[in-house]
């Protein structure tokens, strides 16, 4: 949530900040603003709406300075308007702050400051931060970075923030607790951002701030200290692992469509160097030091949010069948507040595209307190989850900019294929079974391409249903999570109400909604559930529902009762759910475009959920 960009150097900061905000807009697009340290103090421009609205007023301004910061907002406290947009000032106009996170005790601090005569302009929780810093700085005789540090010991909640003060104009201060920040180190210049995407244009050399750290840039040098202990931290820089081309749309009209098409390669990239066809197994270097403990665990918990949770549900079926280990799948937001049976023989698998999801991080920390082994599955190298888990597996999907996840989902499922194969072979699955599955995995990329080549057929389905208000998705076994994911994609970007259900559960309520205006998507592979699915389709057909069948084999039975058939290439029964998810992504995309929705930036959503 919310995107942060800061610049310290010798160049005009304004173009850098605006470019950075455009790169970060997927994190929030309710409002945007920039602040620069000018010759006459701090200058601020901010505007409700997307970064393009801010860009319009910047063109007509004289805003200029070599130190600056910018923010794109996903609103929590206070509606999206010009006043609530960041950056925020203290009442002297000398201290400015941008912030990602939530200050839980802001009302207490605000009341105390009001009693001291401080006046507030916004409805945000963020405004208390510059005011609190101001109260400390102008009364206690501390340096600016010291005042920031003291202020942060008094707030409760999460923050990734950048601040500066016109009384010490050569300093830029940043800090994190619960919200990610990365420092980019260039030649005679520094960059601070929520993630590396706005930095890669200028440098590939980065340092990731850890929890409870504060950064000061001053006189061309930087220092990182702990907030609580005030100890200097020495950190080794790393290199950004993606290119500029990977975060550009190229010739595609939307990031989402580009990322759907990239799955031909990203699924294969996630498997590269990890499959051993001869032995019918997978080698996962990131967990090798802990593999004995993993395969001998008495239970797994998979914890995640949103799309990653759906991937986890597929993982449950795979791990239980191949490895014979019981798996519980919990929303991270529920896991952290429940009483799960977790001990030293438990493995807790945390799945997150960004590696920064607040609830998932909290779940990891709770699991570690209970003695569990924690295993992260994430896409972003150097993310908080990758650093805080005991071991992990990267998905290698590359940057995902579209807010509705596509390639990250299939990459997560691919990792779970590999993990289940690895544990299964160690727990007694035969090499013949492993070889058959491994060979099928290697062919996924080509089969995805076949689906993409027939996207026009899915477009025709979208055109015929674009005016409907509701959709129902039904599947059995491993295809039930695919139904959930298909419904989520549709809701996220087309704003059509959709629900996913186990097909048999349709009779326990949802069937009451079926009429000639209700499209129903059935996931109907020719596996041991096929005959039951066929009966479910008949039940909907008899009530005049619009039948859209996703299958791996077109048959006369399906042709007779289906209004539309979307065929995916025949494959291993365990891989059908991954292939079936691709046309559902395309259907959601086409429907969103036809209905005029903002595909890449759907309303009220943001890519990385770093608030609870």
Secondary structure, 3 states (H helix, E strand, C coil): CCEEEEEECCCCHHHHHHHHHHHHHHHCCCEEEEEEEECCEEEEEEEECCHHHHHHHHHCCCCCCCEEEEEEECCCCCCCCCCCCCCEECCCCCEEEEEECCECCHHHHHHHHHHCCCCCCCCCCCHHHHHHHHHHHHHHCCCHHHHHHHHHHHCCECEEEEEEEHHHCCEEEEEEEECCCEEEEECCEEEEECCHHHCCCCCCEEEECCCCEEEEEECCEEEEEECCCCCECCCCCEECCCCHHHHCCCCCCCHHHHHHHCHHHHHHHHHCCCEECCCCEECCHHHHHHHHHHHCCCEEEEEECHHHHHHHHHHHHHHHHHHCCCEEEEEHHHHCCCCCCCCCCEEEEEEECCCCCHHHHHHHHHHHHCCCEEEEEECCCCCHHHHHCCEEEECCCCCCCCCCCCHHHHHHHHHHHHHHHHHHHHCCCCHHHHHHHHHHHHCHHHHHHHHHHCHHHHHHHHHHHCCCCEEEEEECCHHHHHHHHHHHHHHHHHCCEEEEEEHHHHHCCHHHHCCCCCEEEEEECCCCCHHHHHHHHHHHHCCCCEEEEEECCCCHHHHHHCCEEEECCCCCCCCHHHHHHHHHHHHHHHHHHHCCCCCCCCCCCCCCCCCC
